[in-house]
Amino acid sequence: MSETRDVNLDAYVKRLRGHLAVLPARERDDIAREVEAEVRDRLARGERLSAVLAAMGSPAEYAERYCDAREVDGTLTATTRQRVLVVRALKAGLLTKRGLLVLVVWSAACAVITIALMRIASTSDQLQWFPPLLIAMFFAWWSTIAIIALAIMQVVPKSMQEQIRRNWR
Amino acid sequence: MADGGERSQDNRQTQLKKGVAEMALLTLLRSRAHYGLELLDRLNAEAGLDLAEGTIYPLLHRLEAAGLVRAEWRTETENGRPRKYYSSTPKGVAELASMIGAWRAMRTRLDALIDGAER
């Protein structure tokens, strides 16, 4: 039972630390340590871990309140926060086995399509290959951006996504 | 529709309580150091603020970053568990005095406004 508790709490704290990536490492360590201390105090009072963690909200929500508080006093700007979040999203979404596999397969498919179009073009009129090649490159470029955007959407909190959209308009 | 109205009323009250939480926190920390859960219990039981962990800890960190409170880790002798204790700094005490002055002035004027409107 104790082991299960530790595993759940450890998983929560690990995810929380990930969502606090915008803050300095020392502050992240401090927050994680404080959350652990608070939860263990509550468990010692007889509260259930599931109820304690539910009351705290998801690690993403919990971390967001810290970041919001730092934005209020101006020690963390929205731009810095967005930049770090996007880098983290790319790491989390793309630097995984599945993410890399998708990118490798997609890059190979784009290369094959491009080579095939060039071969077809070389056997016919010299100028005809250019428009299909452009279309293929355009498609490959935008679909890669779409994959990256999807990866970002999976990690960045919803409220932050809204803020990023607003800034891009 | 009624649920939406109640939620909106709850949100307004939550925002109101969050607004005064900083002053209530500094008031408790002026007399002695507290750890987070102890502060949360006192704020909810004595001031009726009904705050959650997700509100109080980020607020404490913000006040610490602003130099209004200081924090230190202590290991409890009773159970050997480490706890982070917060206490007020001189800057925090001065800020609290200013907050209380502003709060009292605002409360007096608001009371007058509300009483005048109810007559």
Interface residues (C-beta under 8 A of the other chain):
Chain A: E27 D30 I31 R33 E34 V35 A37 E38 R40 D41 R42 A44 A55 M56 G57 E61 Y62 R65 Y66 D68 A69 R70 V72 D73 T75
Chain B: Y35 G36 L37 A52 E53 G54 T55 Y57 P58 L59 H61 R62 A65 A66 W73 N79 R81 P82 R83 K84
